[in-house]
Amino acid sequence: MMDKRLLKLVPGAMRHVAATVGWQWIGLLGNAAMVWTIALVLSSLVCKHSIPPFLWPVLACGIAARTVSARFSARESFAASQDVKGTLRRLIYEKLLLLGPSYTEYVPTAEVVQLSVEGCEQLETYFGQYLPQLFYSVLAPLTLFIMVAPLCFPAAVVLLVCVPLIPVTIAAVQKVAKKILGNYWDQYAELGDSFLENLQGLTTLKIYQADSARHKAMNAEAERFRVVTMKVLSMQLNSIIVMDIVALGGAVAGMAVALGFAAAGSLDLFACLFIILISADFFLPMRQLGSYFHVAMNGIAASEKIFRLLEAPEPSARSLKIEQESQFSLEHASFGYEKDRVVLDDICLQIPATGLTAIVGESGSGKSTIAALLSGRLDGYSGEVLLGKNQVREIDRKALSRHVTVVGLGAHLFAGTVADNLRMAKPNATDAELWRALGLARLAEFLHQNDGLQTRLTENAANLSGGQRQRLALARAILHDSPVYIFDEATSNVDVESEEDIMRAVCELARTKAVVVISHRLANAVPAQKIYVLDHGAIAGTGTHDELLKTCETYSTLWSAQAALERLSAGTKEVAQDAE
Ligand SMILES: Nc1ncnc2c1ncn2[C@@H]1O[C@H](COP(=O)(O)OP(=O)(O)OP(=O)(O)O)[C@@H](O)[C@H]1O
């Protein structure tokens, strides 16, 4: 019922939990004072005694205590929940930062969203309501026992003994609940994952008319989620009914004992009325705990997932700085995403401080994996991936991000202005610097025809063409002004004109920076001072374009095949133009 790991995680919240219990307890005393006055007034009226004058101030104090305690306990409970939500979301965020860009290896994005939104909300109930109620439901019956025992000890004992029957019921339910709730969260995360994926791929699904099949699959998942949700609800309702029966039964037992003693003449009317009126209060806190218990259990099930994320092994501590004039090199580096499958095998390569280096090879030969190793996104390699004398996996991540800029095909552009997107790379850049970068990326002319730097972009710059998007991503990268640039298929899916513009800018950049171009299109590698040819994860040849044509069969075969393909496509275009 109390998860020690959770308590340790948010120690600050426990102060508010203690304060909530304190205020609830003051409220209980206020309630007891009110019951006491009511019992005294009723017994005085029945026995025709005069009502003692001190009674009204006691009643007033009782009402005041109840009112104030209700307000302050709610405030403390709210503070506890805010503390928990804030702390957990911060911990999840920090963990994601520590895991780095490869966090999706441990947890899917949809699950992170669910855990940090709904998971944290559920834990808010655990700390804001369940935990204070847990302590209060022990404290309240003991306090009332001390009040009732002097009046009628047997009734007080019966009431106190019946209270633990509620937690016994809760414990019995807990076993079943844990399994059902674990299942509920699994189904919930699964549904969230496929919803997000289907939403992202909706256009593709429509193009292939596969949306109705996906719709059916999601309906089936939603149905499974409905079933498990109904199981959770019916488990909660059934256990609440059982708890109500236990609570009412206990209160009735206590009342019956008090009435029995009153009937026998050994209990006066005031004491009997007081016990009858207060007996429900023995059980109400525990009964309330039972209601919170279900939501809290949901929170605990979510917390299991949060812990799994928080306990995921982090990449080794990265604290090394980058020494000046450091250059990248791979020395007999090997890597595999899966245990038994080598993707890179004994790779040796050097990236000089300035100039263009190209990595080429067929699809799946391991080019992007080299980019990921160089930029520190993957670190489970053997051999050495060095920046200067230091292993890349030991270099501080921020320093590495400042040192290397990776421009891939999917570089994200955000909704906002062109200037906003560019200043992401250099917040204090002047307008002149922005225009210079845009000029290098051959985008200035287009923007001058629009609203200049204030040209508005929709989400992921959907209102630009593919080539314009890539050129804007290139301008942003140029502004980042890092010593090393990696262009990983940065010109795929763009028109020939944009590709030429981008490659011209890349070559210009390579005059002062270390630039690595990764491309399956060999024409982009021709100007490189050194080309590495990859074949099934191994280096098949190294040299300039002319050298490789003579010495490397893999390269010359690829070159001939691509040249033939491009001749064919140029021929097709000419025929089409003639036909027009
Ligand atoms: N996250 C991953 N998990 C498992 N295997 C992967 C992962 N990423 C890539 N691979 C595998 O590693 C191999 C090399 O992939 P990589 O992306 O480096 O190739 P590439 O040469 O860049 O291909 P392309 O030109 O098509 O982009 C491929 O066989 C691929 O299936």
The ligand as an SDF file (V2000), in Angstrom:
LIG
                    3D

 31 33  0  0  0  0  0  0  0  0999 V2000
   17.8840    1.0880  -35.1520 N   0  0  0  0  0  0  0  0  0  0  0  0
   18.2640   -0.0210  -35.8000 C   0  0  0  0  0  0  0  0  0  0  0  0
   18.0380   -1.2180  -35.2460 N   0  0  0  0  0  0  0  0  0  0  0  0
   18.4330   -2.3500  -35.8720 C   0  0  0  0  0  0  0  0  0  0  0  0
   19.0550   -2.3820  -37.0520 N   0  0  0  0  0  0  0  0  0  0  0  0
   19.3020   -1.2160  -37.6660 C   0  0  0  0  0  0  0  0  0  0  0  0
   18.9140    0.0280  -37.0670 C   0  0  0  0  0  0  0  0  0  0  0  0
   19.2940    1.0130  -37.8990 N   0  0  0  0  0  0  0  0  0  0  0  0
   19.8870    0.4300  -38.9610 C   0  0  0  0  0  0  0  0  0  0  0  0
   19.8900   -0.9040  -38.8210 N   0  0  0  0  0  0  0  0  0  0  0  0
   20.4890   -1.8800  -39.7570 C   0  0  0  0  0  0  0  0  0  0  0  0
   21.8580   -1.5540  -39.9060 O   0  0  0  0  0  0  0  0  0  0  0  0
   22.2390   -1.6900  -41.2480 C   0  0  0  0  0  0  0  0  0  0  0  0
   22.9300   -0.4100  -41.7040 C   0  0  0  0  0  0  0  0  0  0  0  0
   21.9840    0.6260  -41.6650 O   0  0  0  0  0  0  0  0  0  0  0  0
   22.3680    2.1170  -42.0800 P   0  0  0  0  0  0  0  0  0  0  0  0
   21.1730    2.9580  -41.8590 O   0  0  0  0  0  0  0  0  0  0  0  0
   23.6220    2.5020  -41.3950 O   0  0  0  0  0  0  0  0  0  0  0  0
   22.6460    1.9240  -43.6380 O   0  0  0  0  0  0  0  0  0  0  0  0
   22.8560    3.0200  -44.7580 P   0  0  0  0  0  0  0  0  0  0  0  0
   24.0340    2.5880  -45.5360 O   0  0  0  0  0  0  0  0  0  0  0  0
   22.8810    4.3840  -44.1770 O   0  0  0  0  0  0  0  0  0  0  0  0
   21.5490    2.8100  -45.6100 O   0  0  0  0  0  0  0  0  0  0  0  0
   20.7340    3.8940  -46.4780 P   0  0  0  0  0  0  0  0  0  0  0  0
   21.6020    4.3550  -47.6020 O   0  0  0  0  0  0  0  0  0  0  0  0
   19.5840    3.0970  -46.9840 O   0  0  0  0  0  0  0  0  0  0  0  0
   20.3400    5.0000  -45.5530 O   0  0  0  0  0  0  0  0  0  0  0  0
   21.0040   -2.0240  -42.0490 C   0  0  0  0  0  0  0  0  0  0  0  0
   21.0590   -3.3860  -42.3740 O   0  0  0  0  0  0  0  0  0  0  0  0
   19.8500   -1.7500  -41.1040 C   0  0  0  0  0  0  0  0  0  0  0  0
   18.8580   -2.7170  -41.2640 O   0  0  0  0  0  0  0  0  0  0  0  0
  1  2  1  0
  2  3  1  0
  2  7  2  0
  3  4  2  0
  4  5  1  0
  5  6  2  0
  6  7  1  0
  6 10  1  0
  7  8  1  0
  8  9  2  0
  9 10  1  0
 10 11  1  0
 11 12  1  0
 11 30  1  0
 12 13  1  0
 13 14  1  0
 13 28  1  0
 14 15  1  0
 15 16  1  0
 16 17  2  0
 16 18  1  0
 16 19  1  0
 19 20  1  0
 20 21  2  0
 20 22  1  0
 20 23  1  0
 23 24  1  0
 24 25  2  0
 24 26  1  0
 24 27  1  0
 28 29  1  0
 28 30  1  0
 30 31  1  0
M  END
$$$$
